Amino acid sequence: MDKKHRTDQEDETVKNGAENSDRKKRLTLTRRGFLGTVASVGGAALISNAQEACGYKEFAGYPDSFGCLTDFTRCVGCRSCEKACNEANNLEKPQVPFDDKSVFEETRRPNAHAYTVVNRYENQKDKSSPIYRKMQCNHCKEPGCATACPIHAYSKTPEGAVYYDESLCFGCRYCMTACPFYVPSFDYWSALEPKIVKCTMCRDRIKKGGITACAEACPTGAITFGKREDLIKVARERIRKYPDKYVDHIYGEHEVGGTNWMYISGVPFEQLGFPSHLPTTPLVEQTKGFLSAVPVVLTVWPALFGMCYAALRHRNEQDKQDKEKEASQGKEEMKNG
């Protein structure tokens, strides 16, 4: 073997050894950082009281936030809002076209393919005039899903939307149980990558000065976008002006502490499938006594599990990138001879 060829091999060996050493060092630091974080969280939980371990902090929402008001007396079931939502969120087109009324034969719920749906209900006052209800996340002022999530994948934003960060989610689905309106849906088509799906209230559009896609697309003015406090005034004025047309109730003004998506209707809301007799205080207020009695380990364990999941997923992604880089370098070396 000539001296030049032997030198090239030695250089390559040194190079590979350095790369392997760097990778081991990185993984060691990742594990060390992870274990340190786990120890910190565990220690903090042990010295904190149970209420802090549950993550409950009283929050009444942002006073200047936006929202939507849906007026069911104006909805004609055109499903323009469904189409606009589908396009705004880059979802796959449904198998049943948006102008096909056969979907009203069954009651639907939001899912991974539709963040909002419109259902038809019989009008007990007038059988010939059905009532249509738009359904999506109500974006609670103090969301139960955010309180229930052990790793804070949910957050209430100043714009009014309840934001969900799928990169943090490890699929516990506590949020689905905590929601009083049963809105969050699990994407079973991506079981290996846990993901909850729900209406985003077009948060990015609002941040840029726009309005929700559904409100923009509604041809009858059934959906009004604006500041939450202004929407309450609009709703009260309609009810005051047309007392025979509306029931005297703004759904979402007070339910579970208030929501940023509210409704007015010509029939009682329970006839349209809305949960009735909800408390006027946030649901977490109803469970504070119970949560304070829950052992700390039962509230901290899910968070530690979630951190473990996130760390492992990050490491797997890094390993994948390293292998792709090595394969690319190998091809380049073979190409250069």
C-alpha positions in Angstrom: 0.0 0.0 0.0 1.5 3.3 -1.0 2.1 6.1 1.4 -0.5 8.5 0.0 -3.3 5.9 0.0 -2.4 4.9 3.6 -2.4 8.5 4.7 -5.9 9.1 3.1 -7.3 6.1 5.0 -5.7 7.3 8.3 -7.3 10.7 7.7 -10.7 9.2 7.1 -10.4 7.0 10.2 -9.6 10.1 12.3 -12.5 12.0 10.7 -15.0 9.2 11.4 -13.7 8.8 15.0 -14.1 12.5 15.6 -17.7 12.4 14.3 -18.6 9.4 16.4 -17.0 11.1 19.4 -19.0 14.3 18.8 -22.3 12.3 18.4 -21.6 10.4 21.7 -20.8 13.7 23.4 -24.0 15.3 22.1 -26.2 12.3 23.2 -24.5 12.3 26.6 -25.2 15.9 27.0 -28.8 15.4 25.9 -29.3 12.6 28.4 -27.6 14.5 31.1 -29.7 17.6 30.5 -32.8 15.5 30.4 -32.0 13.8 33.6 -31.2 17.1 35.2 -34.5 18.5 34.1 -36.4 15.5 35.4 -34.6 15.8 38.8 -35.4 19.5 38.9 -39.1 19.1 38.1 -39.4 16.2 40.5 -37.7 18.1 43.3 -39.8 21.1 42.7 -43.0 19.1 42.7 -42.1 17.4 46.0 -41.6 20.7 47.8 -44.6 22.5 46.3 -48.1 22.1 47.4 -50.6 20.0 45.5 -52.4 23.0 43.9 -49.1 24.1 42.3 -48.4 20.6 41.1 -51.7 20.6 39.3 -50.6 23.7 37.5 -53.7 25.7 38.3 -53.5 29.5 38.2 -56.5 31.7 38.1 -56.9 33.5 34.8 -59.9 35.3 33.5 -58.9 35.7 29.9 -57.5 38.7 28.0 -59.9 41.7 28.3 -59.2 43.0 24.9 -59.4 39.7 23.0 -61.3 39.0 19.8 -64.0 36.4 19.2 -67.0 35.4 17.1 -70.7 35.5 17.5 -72.8 33.0 15.6 -76.5 33.8 15.1 -78.4 30.6 14.4 -81.4 32.6 13.1 -79.3 33.7 10.2 -77.6 30.4 9.3 -79.0 28.7 6.2 -76.7 25.6 6.2 -74.8 26.6 3.0 -71.6 25.2 4.6 -69.5 28.1 3.2 -67.8 28.3 6.6 -66.8 24.6 6.3 -65.2 25.2 2.9 -63.4 28.4 4.0 -62.0 26.6 7.1 -60.9 23.7 5.0 -59.0 25.9 2.6 -57.5 28.2 5.3 -56.1 25.2 7.2 -54.9 23.3 4.1 -57.0 20.3 4.9 -57.8 17.5 2.4 -61.0 18.1 0.5 -63.9 15.9 1.9 -65.3 13.0 0.0 -68.7 14.6 0.1 -68.7 18.0 -1.7 -69.5 21.1 0.4 -72.7 21.7 -1.6 -74.0 18.1 -0.9 -76.8 18.4 1.7 -76.8 14.6 2.5 -74.3 15.3 5.3 -77.2 16.6 7.3 -78.7 13.1 7.6 -76.4 12.5 10.6 -74.9 14.6 13.4 -71.2 15.2 12.8 -68.4 16.4 15.1 -65.2 18.2 14.2 -62.3 15.9 13.4 -58.9 15.7 11.7 -60.5 16.4 8.3 -62.9 19.2 9.4 -62.2 21.7 12.2 -65.7 23.0 11.9 -69.0 21.3 10.9 -72.6 22.4 10.4 -75.4 20.2 11.6 -79.2 20.4 11.0 -81.8 20.3 13.7 -85.6 20.2 13.6 -87.3 23.4 14.5 -90.0 22.6 17.0 -91.7 25.9 16.4 -91.8 25.5 12.6 -91.2 22.0 11.1 -90.6 23.5 7.7 -87.7 25.7 8.8 -84.9 23.6 10.2 -82.2 25.2 12.3 -78.5 24.9 11.4 -75.7 24.9 14.0 -72.0 25.6 13.3 -69.8 23.7 15.7 -66.1 24.2 16.5 -63.8 25.0 19.5 -65.4 27.6 21.7 -62.0 29.0 22.8 -62.8 29.3 26.5 -61.4 32.3 28.4 -60.0 29.9 31.0 -59.7 26.7 29.0 -60.0 23.4 30.8 -57.8 21.7 28.1 -54.9 24.0 29.0 -55.3 23.3 32.7 -55.5 19.5 32.1 -52.5 19.3 29.8 -49.5 18.1 31.9 -46.9 19.6 29.6 -48.6 22.9 28.6 -49.2 22.0 24.9 -52.2 24.4 25.2 -52.1 28.1 25.9 -54.6 31.0 25.8 -53.4 33.7 23.4 -54.0 37.5 23.6 -55.9 37.3 20.3 -58.5 35.1 22.0 -57.7 31.7 20.5 -56.8 28.6 22.5 -53.5 27.6 20.8 -52.4 24.0 20.6 -48.7 23.2 20.0 -48.6 19.7 18.5 -44.8 19.5 18.9 -45.2 19.2 22.7 -48.1 16.7 22.7 -47.4 13.1 23.7 -50.9 11.9 23.2 -52.3 11.6 26.7 -55.7 13.1 25.5 -56.5 14.6 28.9 -57.7 17.7 27.0 -60.4 15.6 25.3 -61.7 14.6 28.7 -61.4 18.1 30.2 -63.3 20.0 27.5 -66.9 20.7 28.6 -67.9 20.9 24.9 -66.2 17.6 23.8 -64.4 19.4 21.0 -60.7 18.3 20.8 -60.3 15.3 18.5 -57.5 12.9 18.2 -56.0 12.3 14.8 -56.0 8.5 14.6 -54.5 8.7 11.1 -51.2 9.8 12.6 -51.1 7.5 15.6 -47.3 7.3 15.6 -47.1 11.1 15.8 -49.7 12.1 18.5 -51.8 15.0 17.4 -54.9 16.7 18.7 -56.9 18.7 16.1 -59.4 21.5 16.6 -60.3 25.0 15.4 -57.5 27.5 15.6 -59.8 30.6 15.4 -57.5 31.6 12.5 -55.0 33.0 15.0 -52.4 33.8 12.3 -55.0 35.7 10.2 -56.1 37.7 13.3 -52.5 38.6 14.2 -52.1 40.1 10.7 -55.2 42.2 11.1 -57.6 39.9 9.4 -60.7 38.0 10.5 -61.6 34.3 10.7 -62.0 32.6 7.4 -65.5 31.4 8.3 -66.8 34.8 9.2 -65.3 36.2 6.0 -67.0 33.6 3.9 -70.5 33.6 5.5 -72.9 35.1 3.0 -75.7 35.8 5.4 -73.9 37.5 8.3 -74.5 34.6 10.6 -71.0 34.8 11.9 -69.7 38.2 13.3 -66.1 38.7 14.2 -64.9 41.4 16.6 -63.8 42.3 20.1 -65.5 40.0 22.6 -67.0 42.8 24.6 -68.4 44.4 21.5 -69.9 41.1 20.4 -71.8 40.9 23.7 -73.2 44.3 23.1 -74.3 43.3 19.5 -76.0 40.2 20.8 -77.8 42.0 23.6 -79.0 44.7 21.2 -80.5 42.0 18.8 -82.2 40.2 21.7 -83.6 43.5 23.0 -84.8 44.7 19.6 -86.4 41.4 18.6 -87.5 39.6 21.8 -89.9 37.3 19.9 -87.1 36.2 17.6 -84.5 35.2 20.2 -84.3 33.5 23.5 -82.8 35.8 26.1 -79.5 34.0 26.4 -76.0 34.6 25.0 -74.4 31.2 25.1 -70.8 31.6 26.0 -71.0 34.9 27.8 -70.9 33.2 31.2 -70.7 29.4 30.6 -67.6 27.9 32.3 -66.2 31.4 32.9 -67.0 32.6 29.4 -65.8 31.7 25.9 -64.5 33.8 22.9 -67.0 32.1 20.6 -70.6 32.9 21.5 -74.1 32.2 20.2 -77.6 33.5 20.0 -80.6 31.5 19.0 -84.3 31.5 18.4 -84.8 28.2 20.3 -83.3 26.9 23.6 -79.7 25.8 23.2 -80.3 22.3 24.6 -82.5 21.7 21.5 -79.4 22.2 19.4 -77.2 19.8 21.3 -75.5 22.3 23.6 -74.5 21.2 27.1 -77.0 22.7 29.5 -76.6 23.7 33.1 -72.9 24.3 32.9 -71.4 26.3 35.8 -70.6 30.0 35.3 -67.2 29.6 36.8 -64.3 27.8 35.0 -64.4 24.0 35.4 -61.0 24.0 37.2 -62.7 26.0 40.0 -65.0 23.0 40.5 -62.1 20.6 40.9 -59.6 22.5 43.1 -60.7 20.6 46.2 -60.2 17.3 44.5 -56.9 18.3 42.9 -55.5 19.4 46.2 -56.1 15.8 47.5 -54.4 14.1 44.6 -51.0 12.7 45.4 -48.2 14.7 43.8 -46.9 11.7 42.0 -50.1 11.3 40.0 -49.9 14.9 38.8 -46.2 15.0 38.1 -45.8 11.6 36.4 -47.5 12.6 33.1 -45.3 15.6 32.8 -42.2 13.5 33.3 -43.4 11.0 30.8 -44.1 13.8 28.3 -40.6 15.1 28.8 -39.1 11.7 28.3 -41.2 11.3 25.1 -40.0 14.6 23.8 -36.4 13.9 24.5 -36.5 10.5 22.8 -38.2 11.9 19.8 -35.6 14.7 19.5 -32.8 12.1 19.8 -34.3 9.9 17.2 -34.7 12.8 14.8 -31.1 13.8 15.4 -29.9 10.2 14.7 -31.9 10.2 11.5 -30.3 13.4 10.4 -26.8 12.0 11.2 -27.5 8.9 9.2 -28.7 10.9 6.2 -25.6 13.1 6.4 -23.3 10.1 6.5 -25.1 8.5 3.5 -24.8 11.7 1.6 -21.1 12.0 2.4 -20.6 8.4 1.4 -22.2 8.9 -2.0 -20.2 12.1 -2.5 -16.9 10.2 -1.8 -17.8 7.4 -4.2 -18.7 9.9 -6.8 -15.3 11.6 -6.4 -13.5 8.3 -6.6 
